[in-house]
Amino acid sequence: MKHTILLVFVLNVGLFQSSCAQQPNNPQSATKRKAEITTTNTPEPQGQVVDIDVDQFKQMMQQPEVVILDVRTPQEVAQSKISDQIVNIDVTNKPLFEQEIEKLDKDKTYLVYCRSGHRSSIAAQELARRGFKKVYNLKGGILAWQQAQNGQ
C-alpha cells in the first residue's frame, strides 16, 4: 500500500513538472498566447484562405478595395450572381484562370464564391499560393447565399 501511494505521488510530481516545463515563464510568450486567443468577427488572413459565412460575406462586400470574384462558368453566372459588381474568372478553364489572376491587384481583398464552395475553395487556395494576402471563401457558395436570401 505504501509503495502504491509513493508511486502515485512520484507520478503526479513528474506530471506537474513536465506541464510547467512546457509553459516558460516568459512575458513575451504570455503576450503571444494572449494575441493568439484574441479573435474578431471576421478573421484577417495572412496569405491563407479564410472561410466565411453569408453574413460575414455581406458585411465585407461593403468595404472599400473589395473584389467579389465569381469562379463559376459564364453560363452559371448568366443564371444568377451575387452582385452586378463581380469579376468572373472561370476556375475550370485553368489556363485562362491562371492568366487572368495574374492581372489582379494582390493588395485588394478578394471575396471568392462559386456554386457550392468547392471550386471557390480551390481558386482561393491558388490565389493565396500566388501571394494574395486577403482571400475569403464563401462557405456553401451561391447556394448558401440564396438560401439566406430566402430566409431558410
C-alpha positions in Angstrom: 0.0 0.0 0.0 2.8 2.4 0.9 4.5 1.6 -2.4 1.3 2.4 -4.3 0.8 5.8 -2.6 4.5 6.6 -3.1 4.3 5.6 -6.8 1.1 7.8 -7.3 2.9 10.7 -5.6 6.0 10.4 -7.8 3.9 10.2 -11.0 1.9 13.3 -10.0 5.0 15.3 -9.2 6.5 14.2 -12.6 3.4 15.2 -14.5 3.3 18.6 -12.7 6.9 19.3 -13.5 6.5 18.4 -17.2 3.4 20.5 -17.6 5.1 23.5 -16.0 8.2 23.0 -18.2 6.1 23.3 -21.3 5.0 26.8 -20.4 8.0 29.0 -20.0 7.8 31.9 -17.6 8.4 34.5 -20.3 6.4 37.7 -20.6 6.7 37.6 -24.4 5.2 34.1 -24.5 2.3 35.2 -22.4 1.7 38.1 -24.7 1.9 35.9 -27.8 -0.6 33.4 -26.2 -2.9 36.3 -25.4 -2.7 37.6 -29.0 -3.5 34.1 -30.3 -6.6 34.0 -28.2 -7.9 37.4 -29.4 -10.5 37.0 -32.2 -12.6 39.2 -34.3 -15.9 38.7 -36.2 -14.0 38.1 -39.5 -10.5 36.7 -39.2 -7.8 38.5 -41.1 -6.0 36.1 -43.4 -2.2 36.3 -43.7 -1.6 34.7 -47.1 -4.1 32.0 -46.4 -7.8 31.5 -47.2 -10.4 32.2 -44.6 -13.8 30.5 -45.0 -16.6 32.9 -44.1 -20.4 32.6 -43.9 -23.0 34.6 -45.8 -23.4 37.3 -43.1 -19.7 37.9 -43.0 -19.5 38.0 -46.8 -22.3 40.6 -46.9 -20.5 42.8 -44.4 -17.2 42.5 -46.2 -18.9 43.4 -49.6 -19.4 46.9 -48.2 -15.7 47.6 -47.5 -13.6 49.5 -50.0 -11.0 47.7 -52.1 -13.0 44.5 -52.1 -13.3 42.4 -55.3 -16.1 39.9 -55.5 -14.7 37.0 -57.5 -17.1 34.6 -59.0 -15.2 31.5 -60.3 -18.2 29.7 -61.9 -18.6 29.2 -65.6 -20.1 32.1 -67.7 -23.2 30.0 -68.2 -23.7 29.7 -64.4 -23.1 33.5 -63.9 -25.7 34.2 -66.6 -28.3 32.4 -64.5 -27.6 34.2 -61.2 -25.0 36.2 -59.4 -24.5 37.8 -56.0 -23.8 41.2 -57.3 -23.5 43.2 -60.5 -20.1 44.2 -59.3 -18.4 40.8 -59.7 -15.3 39.7 -61.6 -15.9 36.4 -63.3 -13.0 34.1 -63.9 -13.9 30.5 -64.6 -11.7 28.3 -62.5 -12.5 25.2 -64.6 -10.6 26.8 -67.5 -7.2 26.6 -65.8 -5.0 28.3 -68.4 -7.4 31.3 -68.6 -7.8 31.4 -64.8 -4.1 31.5 -64.3 -3.7 34.2 -66.9 -6.5 36.4 -65.5 -5.5 36.2 -61.9 -2.0 37.5 -62.8 -3.8 40.7 -63.8 -5.4 41.2 -60.4 -4.1 43.5 -57.6 -2.7 41.4 -54.8 -3.2 44.2 -52.3 -7.0 44.1 -52.5 -9.4 41.9 -50.6 -11.0 39.1 -52.5 -14.3 37.5 -51.7 -14.4 34.3 -53.7 -17.5 32.2 -54.4 -18.9 29.5 -56.7 -22.0 27.3 -56.7 -21.4 25.3 -53.5 -18.0 26.4 -52.2 -15.8 23.7 -53.6 -14.4 25.3 -56.7 -14.0 28.7 -54.9 -12.0 27.0 -52.2 -9.6 25.6 -54.9 -9.5 29.1 -56.6 -8.9 30.9 -53.3 -6.1 28.5 -52.4 -4.4 29.2 -55.7 -4.7 33.0 -55.1 -3.1 32.6 -51.7 -0.4 30.4 -53.2 0.4 33.2 -55.7 0.8 35.8 -53.0 -2.6 37.3 -52.5 -2.8 38.2 -48.8 -6.6 38.8 -48.2 -8.6 35.9 -49.6 -12.0 34.9 -48.2 -14.1 31.9 -49.4 -17.9 31.9 -49.1 -18.8 28.7 -47.3 -21.6 27.0 -49.2 -21.2 29.3 -52.3 -24.1 31.0 -54.0 -26.5 28.2 -52.8 -25.9 29.3 -49.2 -26.3 32.9 -50.3 -29.7 32.1 -52.0 -30.8 30.1 -49.0 -30.0 33.0 -46.7 -31.8 35.5 -49.0 -34.9 33.3 -48.9 -34.8 33.2 -45.1 -34.2 29.5 -44.8 
